[in-house]
Amino acid sequence: MEQQEIETSGLSRRHFIQGVSSAALAAGIFSSSSLNAWAASVPKKGGTLKVGVVGGANDLYDANYIVAKADQARLMSTFETLLTFDENFVPVTANGLAQSAKQNSPTKVTVKLRKGVKFHDGTPMTADDVIATYKRLLDPSKKTTGKPLRTFLDPSGLVKLDPLTVEFNLKAPNVDFLSTLANYTYAIAKAGYDGKTQIGTSAFSLVSFTPGRESVHKRFKGYWDAKNVYFDEVRIIDFADKTALVNALIAKQIDVAVDIPFEQFKTLKSKKYLNVIENSAGAWLAFCMRIDIKPFDDNNVRQAMRLLVDRKQMLKRVLSGHGKMGNDLYGYIDRNYNANGFPQRDQDIPAALALLKKAGYTKANPLRVELTAPDDTGGLILMIQTLAEQAKKTEGVVIIDAKVIDGGTYWSAKGQYMNTGFYTTYWSGRTYLAQAAASMDIYPELKWPPADSSFRADYLKAAGTANAKKRREIVARMQKEEFEKGGYIIPFFNNFADAYSSKVKGVVVRPSQLNMDYYAHGFKNIWFD
């Protein structure tokens, strides 16, 4: 395998753009329109940024395990990862804690840490903290997102070469391990971290946190990239639902509204004191059918449900067209997306009824199912309502009871999410193999793969295959199994939208996994005009 190496250039994208010459503009390297926002205001220090997000009493706050949007915002406000992703989802050192990272072979990665990085309590970050974080992720007794990591790494494979250098010796080949180091829930915490005391390395340190209400974060004076931090304070404020969130933004009670519903997009965009942005990075909303719970343990039922969906109508109604058609396969940003070239699935009621008849469901014996969605994630409510309406075309063979659940209850350990047969979910964009791992081992929404499947073995083989053509062949085999037997109904890839006050400057619009450009990687690089 060709050696992969990532090294900090010492010049951030922001500084490069701010210093770009008029000659570059004249040459067309950058359009004047793309730089107008940067030239419009000089960064200023000061002020409190108020960020609104739908949350509740079950908010999670952990460097290595989160679920909802409110959790994401707080994770990104406090912790940082070794690497991050650029707009092409290539792992880079920008905004990360690594000075450089090398993958010399499928089983060996070396990471050199930035000098001078401190935790919020003033102690320096060292290789010991990185190793402690990854040991926590590898510990099966801890509730973290680290299960896929355990496939490739044991604690014994973490080696401290010097105070600022860590070597990862993998027990199984993974040619894309550098991307693993950019996983936003693999954030580095201080050695001894218990998941309760939130001390990270970010631009803002935690002052207080009340689940369901708000968290307050103050600027950390010892931050390694202090020159790009402008706010004095950031407040992340919970709202009970999307309506309350949007109303607070309109009333100028908050500066940023995270994940606004698309039905409000035009209304908010029409207001001169607001900016509305959207991101199309392969995020997706989906219906989940657990393959181990009746009636979805029958593949005839799963495939029939997929054929009930009018995807064009759902895209128009749920997202007002702000997205791309889906085909029950994830990984839209991956070069191997739909590697088999499967034709677009369209609504086919006769074919669905034929499959349901095989499973024993008719008008005399209808399929009655409950379908749930939380009230805190844009689009999911309209999704279940739309599918329930579309199912009426079966003339009573399929009856869907669509129920909206409080988000705090829905995402809780005993809630509908991952505990019921038919429910909804959302994901940010990931490469195919990263998503496959997450869906199997972090959030096993479908209980996939089946016991007699080769899917997991194929995943391991693909992860260790450097040859692009051979890797695509393996991925194609995995996707074929999911397309023909899987439990996800993915009607579309949704954009996600945020709205914010026009006095907030420096916001970059680019493909990213999380809202507000990864919540501006800890709310730095943005400021008040």
N, C-alpha and C positions, 0 to 999 in steps of 0.2 A: 504493500500500500504506500502511496505517495505520502510523505510526511506532511501533516497539517500543522501550521503554526500561526498563532494570533499574537500580535504584539501591539502595545499602545504606541500611537504615533506621536503623542504629546501635543496634538492640535485637535481640538474638538470640532465637530461639524458646525456648531454654533459660532465658534471663533473664526472658522474658515469663511463661513458665509458673511459674517460681519466685516471681514477684511477683504472680501472679493473685490477685484479691481473693475473699473469701468470697461477695461479692455475685454475682460471675460464676459461681461454683459453684451458688449458689442459683438462678440464672437458667437453669442447664442448659447454659451455654456449654461447660463442661468437666465430665465426670463425675468424681465423687470417686474412682472406681476407677482412672481413667486417671492420676490425680495422686498416688495413694498411694505409688507407687515413688519419685516425686521427693521427697516429704516424709519418706520413711523414713530417709534419711541425708543429712547435710550433707557436701558434697564435701570430701575430705581429700587433702592432698598426701603423696606418698611411695610407695615400693614398686616392685617390678619385675613387670610384667605378662608372663606367659609364654603365648604364643599358639602353639598347635599347628596344623599344616597338613601335608597330604601333599605331599611334594616329593622332589627327587632331585638327582643330580649335574648335571643339565642345567637347573637353575633359571636363569631369566633375571632380570636386574635392569637395567631401563632405563626412563627417564622416558617414552619414546615407543614402546616395543615390548615386549610380554609375551605369555604364552600361558596358563600354568596358575594355579591358585589361590594357590600360594606366591608366584608373581611378582606377582600382584595385591596381596597383603598388603604386600610390600616396596615396591612402587610407591607405595601409599597412605601408607606410613609415612614417606616421604622427600620426595615431591613434591606440588605442588598445582596446580590448574588455575585459569584465569581466572574461570570460572563453575562452578557445580554445579547439580544437579537437585533440585527439591523432590519431595515424595511424589507429585505429579501429573506428574512429569517435565517440568516447566516450568523453564527455565534461570533461576537466581537468583544473587545475589552472596554469599549466606551460605556460609561456609567457602571462598570463592574469593578470588583475588588481585585481582579487579577491584572498584573502588569503585562504578563504574557502567558500563553498556554500552548503546549505542543502535544500533538499525538504522533509519536514516532512509530507506533505499531498498533494493531487492533487491540492490544492488551496493555498498553502503557501510555499514560498521559502525565505530563509534568506541568505544574502550575506555579508560577512565580507571583507572589503577592505584591501589591503596591506598598511602597514605603510610607510610613507616617499615618496610616489609617488608625483611627481611634474609635473605641466604643463610647457610648454616651456617658459612661462613668469615668472616662478619661484614660482607661487602660488601653494599651496598644493591641491591635489585632495581629495575631501571629498564626503560624502553621498549626499550632495546638488548637486554636479555635476552629479552624477549618476541619481538622480531623475529628474534633469533638462533635461538630455539626453533622458530619457525614456518618459518624458512628451512631448518632441519634436517629438519623434517617434509616440506617441499616438495622436498628433494634426492633424486632417484631413486637416487643411489648409496648412500644410507643405508638400512639396514633398519629402517624405522619403520612406524607405522600411518597414515602421512600420504598414501597414494596417493589416497584419495577427495578429500582437500583440494586436490590438484593439479588437479582438474577445475574448481575455482572460483577458484583463487588462484595468482598467480605471485609470486615474490620481489619484483618491482617494485611490486606492489600493497601492500606493507607500508611504511607511512609513519610516521615519528616526528614527531608534532606538537609535543611538548615532552618533557622527561625522564620524565613519567609518563602520557603519552597516545599511544596507537597507533591508527592508522586502517587498516582493512582495505578495500582497494579491489578488489572481485571482478571477475574477467574474464567470469564468467557469473553470471546471477542466482541467488540462493539466499535465499529468504524466511525460511528457518529457520537462518540462519548462527549465531545466538546459541546454539542447541543444540550446534552444532559446537564452540563454545568451552568447552562443559562436558564434552566427551569426556574420560574419565579417562586416556587415554593421550596426550592433548595437554597434558601437564603441563609447567610452565615450569622449565627448567633454566638454569643460568648460561651466559652467552655463552662459547663455546669448549667446551661440553660434548662429550665424546667417547664417552659411553655407558659409561665405565669408572669414572670418579671420581664417586661419587654425592653431590653437594652440591645440596640442594634448599632449600626455604623452610619446611618443615613443622615441627611441634612437637618432632620428635625427629631428631637427627643421627646418621648412621651411625658406629658404632665399629668394627665388624668384620663380615665376611660370608664364610662358608665354604659354597659351594654343596653342597646335599645334607645340610647339618647345621643351621646356624642363622645368623641375623644378630642383632646387638646394636645397640640404638639408645638414646642417652641424651637426656634432656630438653635442648632448646635454649633457653638463657636469653634469647636475643635474639629469641624468637618474637613475631610481631606480635599474637597473641591469647593471650599467656602466662597470662592470668587463668583461662583454661579448660583449662589443662594441669595434670595432677595426678600422674601417675606419674613417678618418677625415671628409669625405664628400661623399655624394651620389648624382649623377646626373641622372635623369630619362629623357631620350632623345627620342623625337618622330621621327618616320620615316613614310614616306608617304605610304609605302607598304612593303610587305615581302621581295621582292627582294632587296630593299635598305637596309633593316635591316640586312639581311644575308651578303650582300656585305660589310657592315660596320664592321661586326664581323670578316670576313675573312681578312679585311685590318687592323685589330687591332685598329680600331677607337673607339670601345666600348669593354667592358669586358664581358657583358652578353647580349644575344639576347633572349628575351622572346617569347615563342610560335612560334617556327620555323616550317615551313611546312615539312611534312614527306618526301616529294619528295627530300628534301635537307639533310635528316637525314644521309645517308651513306656518302655523300660528306663531310659534316662537321665532322663526326666521324673519317674519315680517316686522318684528320689533327692533327698532334701530339701536336700542341700548343692549342688544344681545347678539352673540355669535352662535351659530349652530353648525356643528361639524359632524360628519359621519365617516366611518371607517369600514372598509371592506377587506378583511384579512382572513376570510374563510371561517369566521365564527358561524356556529350553527345551533339551531333549536331543533329538538327532536321529541318524538314520542318513543317511550321505552316499553317494550314488551318482554317481561322476564320469561326466559325460556324454561324455567323450572316451576312456573305457577300456571295452573289451568286458567283459561283455555289456551294460553300462549305456549304451553309445552308441545302443542300440536303445530307443526310447521305449516300445515294447510291454513290454519287460522292466521298465522303471522303473515303469510304471503297474501292472503285475502285482504287483510287489513291494509297492506301496502297498496293494493289495487283500488281501494275505496277512495284514495286521496286524489282530489283535483288540485294538483300542485300550482297550476297557473292562478286559479282562483284564490288559493291560500296565500300565495306570494302577494297578490294584489290586495287582498283584504287585511292580512296580518301586518304586512310591511309597507303597504302603499307602494309596492314595487321596488322598495329599497333593498334589493338583494339579488341572488342568482338562483335559478332552479336547482333543486337537489335531486339525487337519484338513489337515496338510501346508502350512500357511501360517503365517508368523511375524508378529511385530508385534502381539501381543495387546493391548498397552497403547495402540495407535494408534486414533484415532477412526475410521479407515478400515479397520480389521481386517475381513477377509472382506467387502469392499465389494460383491461380487457375490451374497452370500447363498448360497454353495454349501452344499448339504445335507451333513450329517456323513458322511464316508466310513466305511463299516463293512466288516468282513471279508466277502469274497465270493470264495470259492474257485473256483466254476465260472467266474466272469468272469476271474479271474486265470489259470486254466488255458487259457481261450480265447485270451487275449493271448499267453501263453507259446507256444501252438501256432503262432500267427502268426509268432513269432520263431524257430520251429524246435525248441522244447524239448518233449519228451514223456518218458514213462517209459523208452522205448528210448534216448533222448538227453537225459538229465536236465541241468538247470542246476545246476552245482556252483560254489559261491562261498565264498570265505573272508571272514568278517566279524570285524573286530577292535575291541577296546575297551581303554583304559588301565585300570590298577588304582588310579588316584588320584582319580577323579571319581565321586561318589556316583551310583548308578543305572545307569551305562553297562554294567557287567558283567551285571547282571540283564536289561538290555534285550536284549543279543545272545543270551543264553541263552534268553530267552522267545521271541524271534523264530525262533530255530532250532527250538524246539519247535512253534511255530505253523506253520512251514513243512512239518512232517510231515503236515499235513492234505492236502497235495498228493499223498500216497502215492508219493513218490519222484520226482516231477517236479522239485521244488526241494530241494536238499540244501545246508544251510548249515553250514559248519564254523566254529563260534564260538571265537575265540581271545583270551585275555586277555594283554595285553602290559604289561611294566613301563612305568610312566608316563614315566620318564626317557628310555627308548628311543622310546616311542610319539610323544611330542611333539617329538622332536629333528628337525633339518633333514632327516635321511635316514630318519626313522621312518615308521610307517604313516600318520600324520596327513597328509592332503593328497597323499600319494604313492601311494596304492593305490586300487583301484576301489570298495571297499565298507568303510566304517569308521564310527566314531561321533564325535560332537562335542557341545559344550555352548556355550550362549550366554546372556548376561544379557539382560534385556528392553531392547529399543530400539524407537523408532518405526519404521514400515515403511521409509521412505526411507533412514534411517540404517543400518538392517540390510541393505537392498539394496546400498548402497554398500560396506559392510564385507564382505559375502559376495562381491561382484564383485572388489574391489580390495585389501582388506587380507589376508583369509584366503580365497582363491578355492577353496573346498572342492569345488565341483562343476564348476569351469571353465565356469560359467554367465555370460552367456547364450551361446547358439549363434551362429555367425557370421551367420546369416540373420535374426536376431531384431531386433525394434524395441525391445527391453527397455531398453537403455542410453539410447537417444534419448528414450524415454518418461520415464525417470528424470530426465534433464536438464530435460525440459519440466515435469515435476511440481515439481521443486525451485525453478523460477522462477515458478510459478503461485501467486499470492496468493489468488485466488478459491477458496473452500473447495469449492464444488460442482464447478467445473471440475477442481480438483486431484483430487477423489475419482474423477472419471471416468477420469482418466489412471491413477491407482493401481489402479482396478478392472481396467483393461486389462492392467497389469503382473501383477496377481495371477492373472488368468485364464490367462495364459501359463505362470506357474509351476505353477498347479494342474493344468493339462493336460499339461505337458511337463517340469516341473522334476525335480530329483534329490534333494530332501530328503524323507525320511519323518519327519514330526513327529507322534509319537503322542500327545503331551501337552505341556502347559506345567507345568513342575515348580515347586513351592515349593522353596526351599532352607532347610536347617536348620543352626543353630549351637547349641552348648551351652557354658555357662560357669559358673564358680563363683558361688554366691549372694553371695559377698563382693564381686563386681564390681557396681558400681552405675552408674546413669546411662545404661544401654543403651536406645536408642530403637528401638522396633519400628515400622517403616513401610515401604512399598514402596520398594525401592532396587535398583540394578543389581548391587551387590556384597554379599557376606556381611557380617554384623555392621554393618549400616548404613554401607556404604562403608568398612568397617574403621574405623568411627567417625571418618572423615575424618582419618586420621593418629593414631588412638588418643588423641584429646583428648576432653574432655567426659565421660569415664568415669573411675572411681576405685575404690579399695578402701574398703570399709566399715570 
